[in-house]
């Protein structure tokens, strides 16, 4: 079950090739990166419910929210990404680097991350999960997934551990400050071997792994983590057709309990399962404790429509969101789970390919949302594998703040974010 992971590819124009020069492309006056030692707690809902140290949470591939800002990884070259930090107080998006003279193009810059990865809260610091290669022909060292740790300002980055060669995550990854939990693809040593799929617990101290469960054919998707539990989604073949199933796996007892089954494909939000029954015009909710709710919706969904729940996109508390796509475009709907009111969102923008899309919500900061409300194709300079910069056409996105109230009321009262990444693009 594929989940849409939002990863906008933002690339740009650098003025000089060296890492340090007179070009003032680092954090300028009035723009700041967080100080070292600043706690980095939280997940995609940390603005409302910060995750306590050691809390079991999912790693959000879109970025990391803290109480003061939002971290993102942006592709800026071949196998190279830069860490960008949006400061909630100043409204600026800057490279995670404190040197104003830096051009953010090599590893002397704290914002540069060769190989990319996913950011997550790690015991008051920031963790980085980095995938390894999957080809059996690669050397073992290049087939290892690795975990790094750094301070909130990007300094003191160090490797914590590496996984055994050939272990790669299939779906979501959960972390609790001591372990990672993932459904791993075990890649064989040779092309003639067969892949295996296992639920694993990986120590963040030394990378050792423990197999919690092996899956034979019926492969789930790790969708949520809470308390000491993992929520798994299955698409299971029964009597010649597929049914949607959900289970909860207890890390305390190592037992898996199935709690939901439906012929309609569903999705997970806030540790609950939702399905949209087009024929009955009903949205149904199921909790892991067996309780259920449903809401009637006055909405005719065409047979040829694709209903997308937004994957990892942030949704304000008390709402679920879904978009009805027909021929690549369509409206978003917000369902108030307290009142049952269904609202059609009119906050759209023209995507870089010309299609109309709903604005993309990244996270929440107090009573404001951080959103992407514009994208276009623009020329930039891309750092090639040989270290040279070449001109490429890439997606350039625009960021803004929007109050939760304005978002729910379809009021496009955006406050633009000043983005330092714009220095990488051609004027």
C-alpha positions as CSV (number, residue, x, y, z in Angstrom):
1,X,0.0,0.0,0.0
2,X,1.8,3.0,-1.3
3,X,1.7,6.2,0.7
4,X,2.3,9.5,-0.9
5,X,5.4,11.0,0.6
6,X,5.8,14.7,-0.2
7,X,9.3,15.5,-1.3
8,X,9.5,18.7,-3.4
9,X,12.8,18.9,-5.3
10,X,14.1,22.4,-4.7
11,X,17.3,23.2,-6.4
12,X,19.1,26.5,-7.1
13,X,21.8,28.8,-8.2
14,X,25.1,29.2,-6.2
15,X,27.2,32.2,-6.9
16,X,30.6,30.6,-6.2
17,X,31.9,27.0,-6.2
18,X,33.8,27.0,-3.0
19,X,32.3,26.3,0.4
20,X,33.3,29.6,1.9
21,X,33.4,32.8,0.0
22,X,32.2,36.4,0.3
23,X,28.8,35.5,-1.0
24,X,26.4,36.2,1.9
25,X,24.2,33.1,1.4
26,X,24.2,31.9,5.0
27,X,21.9,33.0,7.8
28,X,21.6,36.7,7.7
29,X,20.8,39.3,10.3
30,X,17.4,38.7,11.8
31,X,17.5,35.1,10.5
32,X,18.6,32.4,12.9
33,X,19.2,28.7,13.2
34,X,18.4,27.1,16.6
35,X,21.1,27.1,19.2
36,X,23.0,23.9,20.0
37,X,21.3,22.1,22.9
38,X,17.8,23.4,21.9
39,X,15.5,20.4,22.6
40,X,14.0,18.9,19.5
41,X,10.9,17.1,20.6
42,X,7.9,16.2,18.6
43,X,6.6,14.6,15.4
44,X,4.2,15.8,12.8
45,X,1.7,16.8,15.5
46,X,4.2,18.3,17.9
47,X,2.7,21.7,17.7
48,X,-0.3,20.5,19.7
49,X,1.1,17.4,21.4
50,X,4.9,17.4,21.8
51,X,6.4,13.9,22.0
52,X,8.0,13.3,25.4
53,X,11.6,12.0,25.3
54,X,11.4,8.3,24.7
55,X,7.9,8.4,23.3
56,X,7.2,6.0,20.4
57,X,6.5,8.0,17.3
58,X,6.6,7.6,13.5
59,X,9.4,9.2,11.6
60,X,7.9,11.8,9.2
61,X,9.6,11.6,5.8
62,X,8.4,15.2,5.0
63,X,10.3,16.9,7.8
64,X,10.7,17.3,11.6
65,X,8.6,19.7,13.7
66,X,9.9,21.2,16.9
67,X,8.4,23.8,19.2
68,X,10.4,26.6,17.5
69,X,10.8,25.5,13.9
70,X,10.6,23.0,11.1
71,X,13.5,21.0,9.5
72,X,13.4,19.8,5.9
73,X,15.8,18.1,3.6
74,X,16.0,19.5,0.0
75,X,17.7,17.8,-2.9
76,X,20.4,20.1,-4.3
77,X,22.7,17.8,-6.1
78,X,23.6,14.2,-7.0
79,X,23.2,12.3,-3.8
80,X,23.4,15.6,-1.9
81,X,20.7,17.3,0.2
82,X,20.7,20.5,2.3
83,X,18.9,20.8,5.6
84,X,16.6,23.9,5.7
85,X,15.1,25.3,8.9
86,X,11.9,27.4,9.1
87,X,11.9,29.6,12.2
88,X,8.4,30.0,13.4
89,X,9.2,33.3,15.2
90,X,11.0,35.1,12.4
91,X,9.1,33.5,9.5
92,X,12.4,32.8,7.7
93,X,13.6,29.6,6.1
94,X,17.4,29.3,6.2
95,X,20.1,26.8,5.7
96,X,21.0,25.0,8.9
97,X,24.3,26.8,9.0
98,X,25.6,29.7,11.2
99,X,28.2,31.0,8.7
100,X,27.0,33.9,6.6
101,X,29.8,33.5,4.2
102,X,29.1,29.8,3.4
103,X,27.7,28.7,0.1
104,X,26.4,25.4,1.5
105,X,27.9,23.2,-1.2
106,X,30.2,20.8,0.6
107,X,30.4,18.9,4.0
108,X,32.2,21.8,5.7
109,X,28.7,23.2,5.9
110,X,26.4,21.9,8.7
111,X,23.4,22.0,6.3
112,X,24.9,19.6,3.8
113,X,24.0,16.0,4.0
114,X,25.5,13.6,1.5
115,X,23.2,10.7,0.9
116,X,20.1,12.4,2.3
117,X,17.9,10.7,4.9
118,X,15.0,11.2,7.3
119,X,15.1,13.5,10.3
120,X,13.5,12.5,13.7
121,X,13.6,13.6,17.3
122,X,16.2,11.7,19.3
123,X,16.5,12.3,23.1
124,X,16.7,16.1,22.8
125,X,18.8,16.1,19.7
126,X,18.1,15.3,16.0
127,X,18.5,11.9,14.5
128,X,19.1,11.2,10.8
129,X,18.2,7.8,9.3
130,X,20.0,7.2,6.0
131,X,19.2,4.4,3.7
132,X,21.9,2.1,2.2
133,X,22.1,0.7,-1.3
134,X,20.1,-2.4,-2.1
135,X,22.1,-3.9,-5.0
136,X,23.9,-7.1,-4.0
137,X,26.8,-6.0,-6.2
138,X,27.6,-3.0,-3.9
139,X,30.3,-3.4,-1.2
140,X,28.8,-4.2,2.2
141,X,29.7,-0.8,3.6
142,X,27.5,0.9,0.9
143,X,24.6,-1.5,1.6
144,X,24.3,-0.4,5.3
145,X,21.5,1.9,6.6
146,X,23.0,4.3,9.1
147,X,21.8,6.5,11.9
148,X,23.4,9.8,12.8
149,X,22.9,12.3,15.6
150,X,23.4,16.1,15.6
151,X,22.6,19.1,17.7
152,X,19.6,21.4,16.8
153,X,21.9,23.8,14.9
154,X,23.4,20.9,12.8
155,X,26.7,20.8,14.7
156,X,28.4,17.8,16.3
157,X,27.1,15.4,13.8
158,X,28.2,11.8,14.4
159,X,27.3,8.3,13.4
160,X,25.5,6.4,16.1
161,X,25.2,3.0,14.5
162,X,24.7,1.1,11.2
163,X,22.5,-1.8,10.3
164,X,23.7,-5.0,8.9
165,X,24.2,-4.9,5.1
166,X,21.1,-5.7,3.1
167,X,18.5,-4.6,5.6
168,X,16.3,-1.9,4.1
169,X,13.0,-0.4,5.4
170,X,9.9,-1.4,3.3
171,X,7.5,1.2,4.8
172,X,7.3,3.5,7.7
173,X,9.8,3.7,10.5
174,X,9.1,4.2,14.2
175,X,11.5,5.4,16.9
176,X,11.4,5.7,20.7
177,X,14.9,7.1,21.5
178,X,16.4,3.7,22.2
179,X,15.2,1.6,19.2
180,X,14.0,1.8,15.7
181,X,11.1,-0.3,14.6
182,X,10.6,-1.1,10.9
183,X,9.4,-3.7,8.4
184,X,12.6,-4.6,6.7
185,X,13.3,-6.1,3.3
186,X,16.2,-8.5,3.8
187,X,18.0,-8.3,0.5
188,X,19.9,-11.5,-0.5
189,X,23.6,-11.6,-1.0
190,X,23.2,-12.7,-4.6
191,X,20.7,-12.0,-7.3
192,X,19.5,-15.6,-7.2
193,X,18.4,-15.4,-3.5
194,X,14.8,-14.5,-2.3
195,X,13.9,-11.4,-0.4
196,X,12.5,-11.8,3.1
197,X,10.3,-9.4,5.1
198,X,10.6,-9.0,8.8
199,X,9.4,-6.7,11.6
200,X,12.6,-5.7,13.3
201,X,13.7,-3.8,16.4
202,X,17.1,-2.1,15.9
203,X,19.2,-0.7,18.7
204,X,20.3,2.9,18.3
205,X,23.3,2.2,20.4
206,X,25.0,-0.4,18.3
207,X,22.7,-1.3,15.3
208,X,22.0,-4.8,16.4
209,X,18.6,-6.1,15.3
210,X,16.0,-8.4,16.7
211,X,13.4,-10.1,14.5
212,X,10.0,-9.7,16.1
213,X,7.9,-11.2,13.3
214,X,8.5,-12.8,9.8
215,X,5.9,-12.2,7.1
216,X,5.1,-14.9,4.6
217,X,3.5,-13.4,1.5
218,X,1.0,-11.1,3.3
219,X,3.1,-8.0,3.7
220,X,1.8,-5.1,5.9
221,X,2.5,-1.4,5.9
222,X,3.7,0.1,9.2
223,X,1.4,3.2,9.5
224,X,1.3,4.4,13.1
225,X,3.1,4.1,16.4
226,X,1.7,5.0,19.9
227,X,2.2,3.9,23.5
228,X,4.0,0.5,23.0
229,X,2.1,-0.4,19.9
230,X,2.5,-0.5,16.1
231,X,-0.4,-0.2,13.7
232,X,-0.1,-2.4,10.6
233,X,-2.2,-2.3,7.4
234,X,-2.7,-5.3,5.2
235,X,-4.2,-5.9,1.8
236,X,-5.2,-9.6,2.0
237,X,-6.5,-11.8,-0.8
238,X,-9.7,-13.7,0.2
239,X,-11.9,-15.8,-2.1
240,X,-10.4,-14.2,-5.2
241,X,-10.7,-10.6,-4.0
242,X,-8.7,-8.3,-1.7
243,X,-9.8,-7.0,1.7
244,X,-8.3,-4.3,3.8
245,X,-7.2,-5.3,7.3
246,X,-5.6,-3.6,10.2
247,X,-3.8,-5.0,13.2
248,X,-2.0,-3.7,16.3
249,X,1.3,-5.2,17.3
250,X,2.2,-5.0,21.0
251,X,5.9,-4.4,21.7
252,X,5.2,-5.4,25.3
253,X,3.8,-8.8,24.6
254,X,5.0,-9.4,21.0
255,X,1.5,-10.3,20.0
256,X,-0.4,-9.1,17.0
257,X,-4.2,-8.5,17.2
258,X,-6.4,-7.8,14.1
259,X,-9.1,-5.3,14.9
260,X,-10.5,-4.2,11.5
261,X,-11.5,-5.7,8.1
262,X,-13.4,-4.1,5.2
263,X,-13.7,-4.6,1.5
264,X,-13.1,-0.9,1.1
265,X,-9.5,0.3,1.1
266,X,-8.9,2.6,4.2
267,X,-6.3,4.9,5.6
268,X,-4.8,5.7,9.0
269,X,-4.9,9.0,10.9
270,X,-4.2,9.7,14.5
271,X,-4.0,5.9,15.3
272,X,-7.4,5.3,13.9
273,X,-8.6,3.7,10.7
274,X,-10.9,5.5,8.2
275,X,-12.8,4.1,5.2
276,X,-14.9,6.1,2.7
277,X,-17.9,4.1,1.4
278,X,-18.8,5.7,-1.9
279,X,-22.1,3.8,-2.4
280,X,-23.4,4.4,1.1
281,X,-21.9,7.9,1.3
282,X,-20.5,7.2,4.7
283,X,-17.1,7.8,6.4
284,X,-16.3,5.2,9.0
285,X,-13.8,5.3,11.9
286,X,-12.4,2.3,13.8
287,X,-10.2,2.5,16.9
288,X,-7.8,-0.2,18.1
289,X,-10.0,-0.7,21.2
290,X,-12.9,-1.8,19.0
291,X,-15.0,1.4,19.2
292,X,-16.4,2.8,15.9
293,X,-18.0,6.0,14.6
294,X,-19.5,7.0,11.3
295,X,-20.6,10.1,9.5
296,X,-23.0,10.5,6.6
297,X,-21.6,12.7,3.8
298,X,-23.6,14.4,1.1
299,X,-21.0,13.7,-1.6
300,X,-21.2,11.8,-4.9
301,X,-17.7,10.4,-5.7
302,X,-17.4,9.4,-9.4
303,X,-16.6,5.8,-10.1
304,X,-13.4,6.8,-12.0
305,X,-12.2,9.0,-9.1
306,X,-9.1,8.3,-7.0
307,X,-9.6,9.2,-3.4
308,X,-6.3,10.3,-1.8
309,X,-6.0,10.8,2.0
310,X,-2.8,12.9,1.7
311,X,-0.4,10.3,3.1
312,X,1.9,12.1,5.5
313,X,0.4,15.5,5.0
314,X,-0.5,17.3,8.2
315,X,-4.2,17.7,9.1
316,X,-5.4,19.9,12.0
317,X,-6.6,18.1,15.1
318,X,-10.3,17.1,14.9
319,X,-10.4,16.8,11.2
320,X,-9.7,14.2,8.5
321,X,-8.9,15.3,4.9
322,X,-9.3,13.6,1.6
323,X,-9.0,14.7,-2.1
324,X,-11.1,13.3,-4.9
325,X,-8.9,13.2,-8.0
326,X,-10.3,12.8,-11.5
327,X,-7.8,12.9,-14.4
328,X,-5.0,14.2,-12.0
329,X,-7.0,17.0,-10.4
330,X,-9.8,17.5,-7.9
331,X,-11.1,19.1,-4.7
332,X,-10.1,18.5,-1.1
333,X,-12.7,17.9,1.6
334,X,-12.3,18.4,5.3
335,X,-14.5,16.4,7.7
336,X,-15.0,17.8,11.2
337,X,-15.0,14.6,13.4
338,X,-16.9,16.4,16.2
339,X,-19.8,17.9,14.2
340,X,-19.8,15.7,11.1
341,X,-19.7,18.8,8.9
342,X,-18.0,18.2,5.5
343,X,-16.4,21.3,3.9
344,X,-14.9,21.6,0.4
345,X,-11.6,23.4,0.5
346,X,-11.1,26.1,-2.2
347,X,-7.5,26.8,-1.2
348,X,-5.7,25.6,-4.3
349,X,-2.7,26.5,-6.4
350,X,-1.4,25.7,-9.9
351,X,1.2,23.0,-9.6
352,X,4.3,23.1,-11.7
353,X,2.8,20.8,-14.3
354,X,-0.2,23.1,-14.7
355,X,-2.7,21.0,-12.7
356,X,-4.8,22.5,-9.8
357,X,-3.8,21.1,-6.5
358,X,-4.9,21.8,-2.9
359,X,-2.3,23.7,-0.9
360,X,0.1,21.3,0.9
361,X,0.1,21.6,4.7
362,X,3.5,20.7,6.3
363,X,2.9,21.3,10.0
364,X,1.3,23.5,12.6
365,X,3.0,26.2,14.7
366,X,0.6,27.4,17.4
367,X,-2.5,28.7,15.7
368,X,-0.8,28.8,12.3
369,X,-0.1,26.2,9.6
370,X,3.1,26.1,7.5
371,X,2.0,25.5,3.9
372,X,3.2,25.3,0.3
373,X,1.0,27.5,-1.8
374,X,2.9,27.8,-5.1
375,X,5.2,25.8,-7.3
376,X,6.9,26.4,-10.6
377,X,9.6,25.2,-12.9
378,X,12.8,27.3,-12.5
379,X,16.4,27.2,-13.6
380,X,19.0,26.4,-11.0
381,X,22.5,25.1,-10.7
382,X,22.7,21.5,-9.6
383,X,25.8,20.0,-7.9
384,X,26.9,17.1,-10.1
385,X,28.7,14.0,-8.9
386,X,32.0,15.4,-10.2
387,X,31.6,18.5,-8.1
388,X,30.7,20.8,-11.0
389,X,27.6,22.9,-11.1
390,X,25.2,22.5,-14.0
391,X,22.0,24.3,-15.0
392,X,18.9,22.3,-14.6
393,X,15.2,22.9,-14.6
394,X,13.7,22.0,-11.3
395,X,10.6,22.5,-9.1
396,X,10.7,25.7,-7.0
397,X,8.1,25.9,-4.2
398,X,6.9,28.9,-2.2
399,X,6.2,28.6,1.5
400,X,3.8,30.6,3.7
401,X,2.0,30.7,7.0
402,X,-1.8,30.5,7.2
403,X,-3.9,30.5,10.4
404,X,-5.8,27.4,11.2
405,X,-9.0,29.5,11.2
406,X,-8.3,30.9,7.7
407,X,-7.5,27.4,6.4
408,X,-10.8,26.0,7.7
409,X,-12.7,29.0,6.4
410,X,-11.1,29.0,3.0
411,X,-9.5,32.4,3.5
412,X,-6.2,32.8,1.5
413,X,-4.7,35.2,4.0
414,X,-1.1,34.0,3.5
415,X,2.0,35.4,5.3
416,X,5.0,34.6,3.0
417,X,8.1,32.9,4.3
418,X,11.4,34.4,3.4
419,X,13.3,31.5,1.8
420,X,17.2,31.5,1.7
421,X,17.0,28.6,-0.8
422,X,15.9,31.2,-3.4
423,X,19.6,32.2,-3.7
424,X,20.2,28.9,-5.4
425,X,17.8,29.7,-8.2
426,X,18.4,31.9,-11.3
427,X,16.9,35.3,-10.9
